[in-house]
């Protein structure tokens, strides 16, 4: 119960524009934000959704009508960001989607595994490493960035490009 009171107090303090209270509120709500994102986002979008949602929270917390509504608002903001990120992924050309579907249904599991291995082997090492760390070891973008001593933005770009290359290889 005390953490609920603390959060409500932080929300009220953040609504006054107190930068310290806003920072503390964002730190306190991060575990909930991550839990909501895991529930509503694709794995590759979780970190982005959390970051965007926390920026929105920081900018708009003053407009929140009731401190008690903060958790519901946080959940809504996360869901919205997850949907937004998913739409970006789903905007691929419809023809590519049809080709991918035809390819997947025409191959058995063993053939798909072999093709995927070949596609990954065809990648330059810096792309392959990022894909393996993210999709097979299930590390977050931040964890990959720390391990590779790269900026998170560079890791996300490399991961996106690597996935495009794998897709191109498989559909070629």
C-alpha positions as CSV (number, residue, x, y, z in Angstrom):
1,X,0.0,0.0,0.0
2,X,2.8,2.4,0.8
3,X,4.3,2.1,-2.8
4,X,0.8,3.1,-4.1
5,X,0.8,6.2,-1.8
6,X,4.4,6.9,-2.9
7,X,3.5,6.6,-6.6
8,X,0.5,8.9,-6.1
9,X,2.6,11.4,-4.3
10,X,5.2,11.2,-7.0
11,X,2.5,11.7,-9.7
12,X,1.2,14.8,-7.8
13,X,4.7,16.2,-7.5
14,X,5.5,15.5,-11.1
15,X,2.3,17.3,-12.2
16,X,3.7,20.5,-10.7
17,X,6.6,20.2,-13.1
18,X,9.2,19.2,-10.5
19,X,12.0,17.6,-12.6
20,X,13.2,15.4,-9.7
21,X,9.7,14.0,-9.1
22,X,9.3,13.3,-12.9
23,X,12.6,11.4,-12.9
24,X,11.7,9.5,-9.8
25,X,8.2,8.7,-11.2
26,X,9.7,7.4,-14.4
27,X,12.1,5.2,-12.5
28,X,9.3,3.8,-10.3
29,X,7.0,3.1,-13.2
30,X,9.6,1.4,-15.5
31,X,9.0,-2.2,-14.2
32,X,5.2,-1.7,-14.9
33,X,6.0,-0.2,-18.3
34,X,8.2,-3.2,-19.2
35,X,5.5,-5.7,-18.0
36,X,2.9,-3.9,-20.1
37,X,5.2,-3.8,-23.1
38,X,6.0,-7.5,-22.8
39,X,2.3,-8.2,-22.9
40,X,1.5,-6.0,-25.9
41,X,4.6,-5.6,-28.1
42,X,6.6,-7.8,-30.4
43,X,9.9,-8.7,-28.6
44,X,12.0,-6.4,-30.9
45,X,9.8,-3.4,-30.1
46,X,9.7,-3.6,-26.3
47,X,12.6,-1.2,-25.5
48,X,11.5,1.3,-28.1
49,X,7.9,1.3,-26.8
50,X,9.0,1.8,-23.2
51,X,11.4,4.6,-24.2
52,X,8.7,6.4,-26.2
53,X,6.0,5.9,-23.6
54,X,8.2,7.3,-20.8
55,X,9.0,10.3,-22.9
56,X,5.2,10.9,-23.4
57,X,4.6,10.4,-19.7
58,X,7.3,12.9,-18.8
59,X,5.9,15.5,-21.2
60,X,2.2,15.0,-20.5
61,X,1.9,14.0,-16.8
62,X,0.7,17.5,-15.9
63,X,-2.4,16.9,-18.0
64,X,-3.4,13.7,-16.1
65,X,-6.6,14.4,-14.3
66,X,-6.3,12.0,-11.3
67,X,-3.1,10.6,-9.8
68,X,-5.0,7.3,-9.2
69,X,-5.4,6.9,-12.9
70,X,-1.7,6.8,-13.6
71,X,-1.3,3.1,-14.0
72,X,-4.2,2.8,-16.4
73,X,-2.8,5.8,-18.4
74,X,0.7,4.2,-18.5
75,X,-0.8,0.9,-19.8
76,X,-2.8,2.8,-22.5
77,X,0.3,4.8,-23.6
78,X,2.4,1.5,-23.8
79,X,-0.4,-0.2,-25.8
80,X,-0.5,2.8,-28.2
81,X,3.2,2.8,-28.7
82,X,3.3,-1.0,-29.3
83,X,0.5,-0.6,-32.0
84,X,2.4,2.2,-33.6
85,X,5.6,0.2,-33.8
86,X,3.8,-2.8,-35.1
87,X,2.3,-0.8,-37.9
88,X,5.7,0.3,-39.0
89,X,6.7,-3.4,-39.3
90,X,3.5,-4.3,-41.1
91,X,3.8,-1.6,-43.8
92,X,5.9,-3.9,-46.0
93,X,4.8,-4.3,-49.6
94,X,1.9,-6.7,-49.9
95,X,3.6,-8.5,-52.8
96,X,6.5,-9.3,-50.4
97,X,4.0,-10.6,-47.9
98,X,2.5,-12.9,-50.5
99,X,5.9,-14.1,-51.6
100,X,6.9,-14.8,-48.0
101,X,3.7,-16.7,-47.3
102,X,4.1,-18.8,-50.5
103,X,7.7,-19.5,-49.6
104,X,6.8,-20.6,-46.0
105,X,4.0,-22.9,-47.0
106,X,6.0,-24.5,-49.8
107,X,8.9,-25.6,-47.5
108,X,9.0,-28.2,-44.8
109,X,10.5,-27.4,-41.4
110,X,13.8,-29.0,-42.1
111,X,14.2,-27.1,-45.4
112,X,13.2,-23.9,-43.7
113,X,15.9,-24.4,-41.0
114,X,18.6,-25.1,-43.6
115,X,17.5,-22.0,-45.6
116,X,17.6,-19.9,-42.5
117,X,21.0,-21.2,-41.5
118,X,22.3,-20.4,-45.0
119,X,20.7,-16.9,-44.9
120,X,22.4,-16.2,-41.5
121,X,25.7,-17.6,-42.8
122,X,25.5,-15.2,-45.8
123,X,25.3,-12.2,-43.5
124,X,28.4,-10.1,-42.8
125,X,29.6,-10.9,-39.2
126,X,28.5,-7.6,-37.7
127,X,24.9,-8.2,-38.9
128,X,24.9,-11.9,-38.0
129,X,26.1,-11.2,-34.5
130,X,23.3,-8.8,-33.8
131,X,20.6,-11.1,-35.1
132,X,22.0,-14.1,-33.1
133,X,22.2,-12.0,-29.9
134,X,18.7,-10.6,-30.3
135,X,16.7,-13.4,-31.8
136,X,18.5,-16.5,-30.4
137,X,20.0,-15.3,-27.1
138,X,17.0,-13.0,-26.6
139,X,19.1,-10.1,-25.3
140,X,17.6,-6.6,-25.2
141,X,18.9,-3.8,-27.5
142,X,20.6,-2.3,-24.5
143,X,22.3,-5.5,-23.5
144,X,23.5,-6.1,-27.1
145,X,24.8,-2.5,-27.3
146,X,26.7,-3.0,-24.0
147,X,28.1,-6.3,-25.1
148,X,29.2,-4.9,-28.5
149,X,30.2,-1.5,-27.1
150,X,27.9,0.2,-29.6
151,X,25.2,2.8,-29.4
152,X,21.7,1.4,-29.0
153,X,20.6,3.2,-32.2
154,X,23.4,1.6,-34.2
155,X,22.4,-1.8,-32.9
156,X,18.7,-1.3,-33.8
157,X,19.7,-0.1,-37.3
158,X,22.0,-3.0,-37.8
159,X,19.4,-5.5,-36.5
160,X,16.8,-4.0,-38.9
161,X,19.1,-4.2,-41.9
162,X,20.2,-7.8,-41.0
163,X,16.6,-8.9,-40.9
164,X,15.9,-7.3,-44.2
165,X,18.9,-9.1,-45.7
166,X,17.8,-12.5,-44.3
167,X,14.3,-11.8,-45.8
168,X,15.8,-10.9,-49.2
169,X,18.0,-14.0,-49.1
170,X,15.0,-16.3,-48.3
171,X,12.8,-14.7,-50.9
172,X,15.4,-14.6,-53.7
